[in-house]
Amino acid sequence: MLTGGRAPATLELARLFQAAGHRVLMAESLAWHLSRPSRAVAASYRVPAPRPEPAGFIRALAEIVRREHVDLLLPTCEEIYTVAAGRDELAAAGAGLVVAEPLEKLRGLHDKWLFAQRARGLGLCVPDTCCLESADDLRAALAKGDELVLKPAYSRFAARTLLPPHRTAALARLQPSPQERWVAQTYLRGRQVCTYSVAHHGRLAAHAAYPVEWTAGQGSAVSLRAIEHAAARTWVERFVAAESFTGQIAFDFVETGPGRVAALECNPRATSGVHLLAGEPGFAAAFFGPGPRVVTPGAARPAMLAAGMLLYSLPAVRSWAALRGWAATFAHSRDVVFSPRDPLPALLQLFSLAPFAAISLRHGLSLLQASTYDIEWNGERLGDGQP
């Protein structure tokens, strides 16, 4: 069973598992979502939204686990944090394997301040990072004169990230507090590279790296091209081994020099890197345990989220050279949503955007922010015994 059917990466995983001979179930809080019409999904269950109803979300998942005798429960988006809080209840319901580390372990990766401290403690390279819990902390950080990136400790898509040079109006709206901590990181220039991996007890089972080229806004990549990147892979291998990590994990890096990278942040969940591994033999099996070799992209065709390329990247083009580059990427990449053997998710994709448009209008958010509004976790208490 997969959760997070709204995400293209989840649709890709559903198709992957179905092609490998598994019966795929989907649990999603939206009445209509991207994966719902997919031929790869045997049954789609609507469950309570995890952010406003974490206990109801876990109870609903547990009931599906009991009814369907689920062997593997794989959360893909930010609902993973709520799943992690309910691991014991899900295991008691009979879930064979819940692919989510304990919540406190995931907190240390999701929280950008805690992640930076953990990585630095392991001797791995990260930008100089400080925690902001008050206006005084912000003034002290800015007084140092360094170019700084400012972002909430819990955030996604770089939606609220402030890059230098900082505008006075933007800084005036920034109000860090102990309840909503921000981080200030030294701004590093260099090529940005992302990785996506599947690991078991600290050992990589699958791994992909790709440069950040076309994006939706400041953050999320909408085009993917597999590259070999030894420095990033070594960094990832050292981190997951030290954490004895099991599950999906992704990192954002900046190249700081030949053979050197610094990790900006960590996402312990599925990301778009899934699309570069989907056609590789053994990738589905990698979720059940490591194989004789790490699954990596072979001659994978570049991939893209066509809707993202059209809605976000094309309007950001500012020169003829950039337009030619965009057109070449669009022409030579496969759309990860469309499949000739499973066309309905692409044909009905506009309907899957409607819930996000409604949330966007209701709460004054961008479409990207709206896409995770009801599933994200920002450090709140999730249940008895949880901080």
C-alpha positions in Angstrom: 0.0 0.0 0.0 1.2 3.5 -1.0 0.2 6.7 0.6 0.4 10.1 -1.1 -1.3 9.3 -4.4 -1.3 13.0 -5.3 2.4 12.9 -6.2 3.8 12.0 -9.6 6.5 10.0 -7.8 3.8 7.9 -6.1 2.1 7.2 -9.4 5.5 6.1 -10.8 6.0 3.7 -7.8 2.5 2.3 -8.3 3.2 1.5 -11.9 6.6 0.0 -10.9 5.2 -2.3 -8.2 2.2 -3.4 -10.4 4.6 -4.2 -13.3 6.7 -6.3 -10.8 3.6 -8.4 -10.0 2.3 -6.8 -6.8 -1.2 -5.8 -6.1 -1.1 -2.0 -5.4 -3.4 -0.2 -3.0 -3.5 3.6 -2.5 -4.5 5.6 0.5 -5.0 9.3 0.0 -6.9 12.1 1.8 -8.0 13.8 -1.4 -11.3 12.6 -3.0 -9.7 12.9 -6.4 -5.9 12.6 -6.9 -3.4 11.9 -9.7 -3.1 8.2 -9.0 -6.8 7.4 -8.6 -7.6 6.6 -12.2 -4.4 4.6 -12.8 -4.7 1.0 -14.0 -1.8 0.2 -11.7 -3.9 0.9 -8.6 -6.2 -2.0 -7.7 -8.1 0.0 -5.0 -7.9 3.6 -3.9 -9.0 4.4 -0.3 -9.9 7.9 0.9 -8.6 8.5 4.4 -8.6 11.5 6.8 -6.0 14.1 6.2 -3.0 13.5 8.4 -2.3 17.1 9.4 -5.6 18.0 10.9 -6.6 14.4 11.9 -3.4 12.4 12.6 -5.2 9.8 14.8 -8.0 9.3 12.3 -5.5 8.9 9.5 -3.6 6.2 11.4 -6.8 4.4 12.4 -8.0 4.4 8.7 -4.6 3.0 7.5 -4.7 0.3 10.2 -8.2 -0.8 9.1 -7.0 -1.0 5.5 -4.0 -3.0 6.6 -6.2 -5.5 8.5 -8.8 -5.8 5.7 -6.3 -6.1 2.8 -3.4 -8.0 4.6 -0.9 -5.4 3.5 2.7 -6.7 3.2 4.4 -3.4 2.6 3.2 0.1 3.6 5.2 2.7 1.8 4.5 6.4 2.6 5.8 8.7 -0.1 5.1 12.3 0.8 5.1 14.3 4.1 2.4 12.0 5.6 5.5 9.8 6.4 5.9 11.7 9.6 2.4 10.8 10.8 2.9 7.2 9.7 6.1 7.2 11.7 4.2 8.3 14.8 1.7 5.5 14.3 4.2 2.7 13.5 3.3 0.6 16.5 -0.5 0.7 15.8 0.1 -0.2 12.1 2.4 -3.1 13.1 -0.2 -4.3 15.5 -2.8 -4.2 12.7 -0.6 -6.6 10.7 1.4 -4.4 8.4 4.3 -6.6 7.3 6.8 -3.8 6.7 6.2 -0.1 7.4 8.9 1.8 5.5 9.3 4.7 8.0 11.9 5.2 10.7 10.7 6.4 14.2 9.5 9.9 14.3 12.3 11.3 16.4 14.8 10.0 13.9 12.9 11.5 11.0 12.6 14.8 12.9 16.4 15.0 13.0 16.5 14.8 9.2 13.4 16.9 8.4 14.4 19.8 10.7 17.1 21.7 8.8 18.9 22.9 11.9 19.1 19.4 13.5 20.1 17.9 10.2 23.0 20.3 9.7 24.2 19.6 13.3 24.0 15.9 12.8 25.9 15.9 9.5 28.6 18.2 10.9 29.0 15.9 13.9 29.7 13.1 11.5 32.4 15.1 9.8 30.4 15.7 6.6 30.3 19.0 4.8 27.4 21.3 5.3 27.2 25.1 5.1 27.8 27.1 8.3 24.3 27.1 9.8 22.8 28.9 12.8 19.4 28.6 14.4 17.1 31.7 14.7 14.6 31.8 17.5 14.1 35.5 17.9 14.4 38.9 16.2 17.7 39.3 18.1 19.0 36.1 16.6 18.2 37.3 13.1 19.9 40.7 13.7 23.0 39.0 15.1 23.2 36.7 12.1 22.8 39.5 9.6 25.3 41.7 11.4 28.0 39.3 10.5 27.8 40.5 7.0 28.0 37.1 5.3 25.7 36.3 2.5 23.0 34.1 4.1 20.2 31.9 3.0 17.2 32.2 5.4 14.6 29.5 5.6 12.2 27.9 8.1 13.6 24.9 10.0 10.5 23.0 8.6 9.8 23.8 5.0 9.6 22.4 1.5 9.9 23.5 -2.1 12.0 26.5 -1.0 8.7 28.3 -0.9 9.6 30.7 1.9 13.4 30.6 1.4 15.1 34.1 1.2 18.2 34.4 -0.9 20.7 37.2 -0.8 20.5 40.1 -1.4 17.7 40.4 1.2 14.9 42.9 0.8 14.0 44.9 3.8 10.3 44.2 3.4 10.9 40.4 3.3 13.1 40.6 6.4 10.4 42.6 8.2 7.9 39.8 7.7 10.4 37.2 9.1 9.5 36.6 12.8 11.5 33.6 14.1 10.4 32.2 17.4 11.0 29.0 19.5 7.7 27.8 18.0 8.7 28.6 14.5 12.5 28.4 14.2 14.4 29.5 11.1 17.9 28.7 10.0 20.6 31.0 8.5 23.0 29.2 6.2 26.1 30.6 4.4 25.1 31.0 0.8 27.2 28.7 -1.4 27.7 29.2 -5.1 28.0 26.3 -7.4 26.1 23.7 -9.3 23.2 22.2 -7.4 22.9 18.4 -7.4 20.1 16.3 -5.9 20.2 12.6 -4.9 17.5 10.1 -4.2 18.3 6.7 -2.5 16.7 3.7 -1.0 18.6 2.2 2.0 18.3 -0.8 4.4 20.0 -0.6 7.8 22.5 1.8 6.5 23.2 0.1 3.2 22.2 1.6 -0.1 19.9 -0.5 -2.3 19.2 2.1 -5.0 20.7 5.5 -5.8 20.4 8.3 -8.4 21.9 11.8 -8.8 20.7 14.6 -11.0 21.6 18.3 -11.5 19.0 21.0 -10.8 18.2 22.6 -14.1 14.5 23.5 -14.6 12.5 24.0 -11.4 9.1 25.0 -10.1 9.9 28.3 -8.4 13.2 28.3 -6.3 13.2 24.7 -5.4 11.5 21.6 -6.8 13.1 20.2 -10.0 10.7 19.5 -12.9 13.3 18.1 -15.2 15.6 15.1 -14.4 18.8 13.9 -16.0 20.8 11.2 -14.4 24.5 11.8 -13.8 27.3 10.0 -12.1 28.4 12.0 -9.0 31.0 10.2 -6.9 31.3 12.9 -4.2 27.5 13.1 -3.6 27.2 9.3 -3.5 30.1 9.0 -1.0 28.5 11.6 1.2 25.2 9.8 1.1 26.8 6.4 1.8 28.6 7.8 4.9 25.4 9.4 6.2 23.0 6.5 5.8 25.6 4.1 7.3 26.1 6.3 10.3 22.3 6.6 10.8 21.7 2.9 10.0 18.9 4.4 8.0 16.1 2.4 6.3 13.8 3.9 3.8 13.8 6.5 1.1 16.1 9.5 1.6 17.0 12.4 -0.6 19.6 15.3 -0.3 20.1 18.6 -1.9 23.8 19.5 -2.5 26.0 22.3 -3.8 29.3 21.5 -5.5 31.9 23.5 -3.6 34.9 22.4 -5.7 36.2 19.5 -7.7 35.1 16.4 -5.9 33.6 18.3 -3.1 29.9 18.8 -2.1 28.0 20.4 0.8 24.6 19.2 1.8 21.9 21.9 2.1 19.1 19.8 3.4 17.6 16.3 3.7 14.2 14.9 2.7 13.6 11.4 4.2 10.9 10.5 1.7 10.3 10.0 -2.0 11.3 12.7 -4.4 11.4 13.1 -8.2 14.6 11.0 -8.3 12.3 8.0 -8.3 11.6 8.7 -12.0 15.2 8.0 -13.0 15.2 4.5 -11.5 11.7 3.4 -12.5 12.8 1.5 -15.6 15.7 -0.3 -13.8 15.5 -4.1 -13.1 15.5 -4.7 -9.4 14.2 -1.3 -8.3 10.9 -2.7 -7.0 12.8 -5.4 -5.1 15.1 -2.7 -3.6 12.2 -1.7 -1.3 12.2 -5.1 0.3 16.0 -5.4 0.9 19.4 -4.7 -0.7 20.3 -6.8 -3.7 23.7 -7.9 -4.9 24.3 -4.4 -6.4 23.0 -0.9 -5.9 20.4 -0.1 -8.5 21.4 3.0 -10.4 20.1 4.7 -13.6 21.4 2.9 -16.6 20.7 4.6 -20.0 17.7 6.2 -18.5 15.9 8.7 -20.7 15.7 12.2 -19.2 12.4 12.7 -17.4 10.2 15.7 -16.7 7.0 16.8 -15.1 5.5 18.2 -18.3 2.8 20.2 -16.4 5.6 21.8 -14.2 7.7 22.6 -17.2 4.8 24.4 -18.8 3.3 26.1 -15.7 6.6 27.1 -14.0 9.7 26.8 -16.1 8.5 28.2 -19.4 7.2 31.4 -17.9 10.5 31.9 -16.2 12.5 31.8 -19.5 14.1 35.2 -20.1 16.2 34.7 -23.2 16.2 33.0 -26.6 19.1 30.8 -25.5 17.1 29.7 -22.4 14.0 29.1 -24.6 16.1 26.8 -26.9 17.4 24.9 -23.8 13.9 24.6 -22.4 12.5 23.3 -25.8 15.3 20.8 -26.1 14.7 19.5 -22.6 10.9 19.3 -23.3 11.4 17.5 -26.6 13.8 14.9 -25.4 12.4 14.0 -22.0 9.6 11.6 -21.1 6.6 13.0 -19.2 6.5 11.0 -16.0 2.7 11.2 -15.7 1.8 10.0 -19.2 2.0 6.3 -20.1 0.5 4.8 -23.3 -0.5 1.8 -21.2 -2.0 3.9 -18.4 -3.2 7.2 -20.0 -5.9 8.3 -17.7 -3.8 10.0 -15.0 -2.4 12.3 -17.7 -5.7 12.9 -19.5 -7.4 13.7 -16.2 -4.5 15.6 -14.6 -6.3 18.9 -14.6 -8.9 17.4 -12.3 -6.2 16.4 -9.8 -5.0 20.1 -9.6 -8.5 21.3 -8.6 -8.2 20.5 -4.9 -4.9 22.4 -4.7 -6.4 25.4 -6.5 -9.2 25.4 -3.9 -6.8 25.2 -1.0 -4.6 27.9 -2.6 -7.6 30.3 -2.8 -8.8 29.5 0.6 -5.5 30.0 2.4 -3.6 32.4 0.2 -1.0 29.8 -0.8 0.8 29.0 -4.0 -0.2 25.8 -5.8 3.0 24.2 -4.6 2.4 25.1 -1.0 -1.2 24.0 -1.3 -0.2 20.5 -2.6 1.2 19.6 0.9 -1.0 21.8 3.1 -3.1 18.9 4.6 -0.3 16.3 4.9 2.8 18.3 6.0 4.4 18.1 9.4 6.1 21.1 11.1 7.2 19.5 14.4 3.7 19.5 16.0 2.8 16.9 18.6 1.2 13.9 16.8 0.0 11.7 19.6 0.6 10.3 23.1 4.3 10.0 23.8 5.3 12.2 20.9 7.1 15.5 21.5 
